């Protein structure tokens, strides 16, 4: 390899390294922008995901009694469906009743696009909850970026299910509308 070819290769390599560095700088800049606007981004994702929560979410347990065998009865569930987005270390007590210890604490998104915190208290005979609305900023402070990831996964799962449904319907229609010769080959 002559020196001219080596110089061309070196310049090309330097250009690639420069592009990579510029890309990293841009990614860092954009990451900072996302971090600064994380609450607005999460709020927008919540509004977009709300209809998915209505279709794919669950009605959460509000309270229920436990029988001697440990099985629940007289359960009351939330009227709205919700996505569970994250879990955190529980607070020592519930804000509505400081005598009740919090056993589990979750962040959820309702079908109305509202973020909530659900705190469950379990006793030998009863499970009950305290639910309070929280802002997107509070959700980030308490639950971190995991909740944004869980919303993204909900979108991805819904899209995959929709694609599978469309594909199945296309196959069904293709079969139904085949000519009789195609359905009964001889």
N, C-alpha and C positions, 0 to 999 in steps of 0.2 A: 504494500500500500504506500503510495507516495505521500509526501507531506501536504499536498493540496487536498487530496481526498481525506486525509486525517483531519485537516482543518475544517473541512465542510462537515464531517461527522461531529466534531467537537462543537461547532456552532449550532448544529441541529440539536445535539444533546443539551447544550446550554439553553436553547430556546424552549425545549420541552420542560426542563427544570424551572425555567422562568414562568411558563404557563401553569405548572403545578403549584408553584408558590403563589401566583396571582389567584388561582382557584381556591387555595387554602385561605388566603386573606379574605376573599369574597365570601367563602363559606363561614368564616369566623364572624365577619360583619353581619351576614344574614342571621346567623345563630343568635347574635346579640340582639338583633332587631326582633326576632321571634321571642326571646326571653323578655324583652321590654314590653311586648304586646301580648304576652301569653294569656292574660285574662280575657282580652278582646277576642283572641283566637279561640280560646276554650268556649266562650259565650256563643260565638258564631257556630262552632262545631255542635254545641248543645242544641241550638235552635234547629240546625240541619238534621240532627239525629233524633229529635223529638218524635217525628212520625214513625221512625224505626222502633223506638221504645214502645209506642202504642201497638205495633205489630209483633215485636219479638221480645218485649220485656216481660217481667213477672210481677204479679201482685204480691207485695211483701207482707209478711206476718206483722200485724200490729200488736196483737196479744193472743195468748192461748193458755189454757189451763193444762197441767200435766196430771195424768192419772197415776195411781199407785204403781202401775206397770211401766210408767215412763212415757206412754203414748199421749199425744196432744188431743184435746177436745175443746169445743167451744172457741174455735179459732176465729179471729177477725182479721181480715186482710185489707190492704190499701185498696181504695177505689181505682187509683191510677196504676198503670203498669210502669215499671221502672227498670233501668239498667243499673246493676251494681258495677261501679267503676273502680273502687279501691277500698282498701282496708288500712287502718292505722292502729297504733297502740291506743287502747281505750283511755279515756279520761278517767280520773278516779271516781267521779260521781256525775250524775245527770244534772243538767242545769234546771230542770223542772222540779226535781226532788233530790236534795243533797243527801238524803238517807239511802238513795238507791245507787248501788255500785254499777258502773258500766262494764259489762262483760265483753261485748264486741261492738265495734264502731265502724260504720261503712259510709262511703260517699256514693250517692245514686243520682241518676238523671231521670226525671219524670217525663211522661209523654207530653207534658206542656213545656218541656225544655228548661225546667227549673232544677238546679242542683240542690240536693238536700243531704243532710247528715242524719244517719239513723243510728241510734244508740240502743242496744238491747240489754236488758237486765233479766237475768235468769235466777229464779229461786227454785226451791224443791217442788213447788206446786204451780208456778206460773212463770211465763215469759211475757214481758211487756216491753214497750219501746217508747222512745222519745224521738220525734222527727222535727227537724228545724231546717228551714231554707237557709242556704249559704250562697254567697256570691262566688263567682268564678275565681276571684282573687283568693278568697278564703279556702276554696277547694284546693288551689295550688299550694297554698301555705301548709295545709294540713296533710294533703295526699300526694303532692309532687306531680311530676310529669307522667306518672303511671296512668292517671285518669285520662290524659289525652291519648295515650297509646291504646287504652281500652276502647275509647270512642272510635279510634281509627280501625281497630279490629272489628268492631260492630259493623262499620261501613263495609269493610272487606267481606265479612261473612254474609251480609245481606246481598251484596253484589254477586258473590259466588252462588248463593241460593237462587237468585233471580236468573243468572246465566244458566244454571242447571234446569230450572223450570222452563225457560224459553227453549232450550235444546230438546227437552223431553216433549214439549208441545209440538215442535217442528217435526220430530220423528213420528209422533202420533198422527199428525195431519198428513204427512207424506204416506204413511201406511194406509190411512182411511181413504185417501183419494187416489190410490194406485188404481190403474185399470184392472179389470178382472183377469186379463191375461197375465199381468205382472204378479197378481196375488196367487194364481193357480198355474204355475208353469208346468208344461207337460213333458 
